[in-house]
């Protein structure tokens, strides 16, 4: 078997000596977070998705929320300090982040965008996020994720 191919997210975690668990699963195309958790055996309540939004100011923001929850755009806009925000279009994910839909990690995007992790992550010893490629999940402590992505905790869901 060949050498393991690392994603940007994994390289950054390794460089900063942050421990994480790598979970890989067979997947040819995008599947939603619930199905990803089922495939990996990760607890649904500890699994988080990465959303990218654009504010009225045209700036981009990264929001990390539980996979079973919906983003509260008004509350998130208030936290961020924007008049309003909206999700970026799926076709723009790669150009903005360097990642693809279903493989968008909050760690290691093309640029460092202001990042917010939902408050609910605090109650877990570890959470599961995309590893930067479809078929790759990373498990790490929410505090380590917050540190490496220079994030803040915020109330982002309904």
Buried (B, 14 or more C-beta within 10 A) or exposed (E): EEEEEBBBBBEBBEEEEBEBEBBEBEBEEEBEBEEBBBBBEBEBBBBBBBBBBBBEEEBBBBBBBBBBBEBBBEBBBBBBEBEBBEEBEEEEBBEBBBBBEBBBBBBBBEEEBBBBBBBBBEEBEBBBBBBBBBBBBBBBBBBBBBEBBEBEBBBBBE
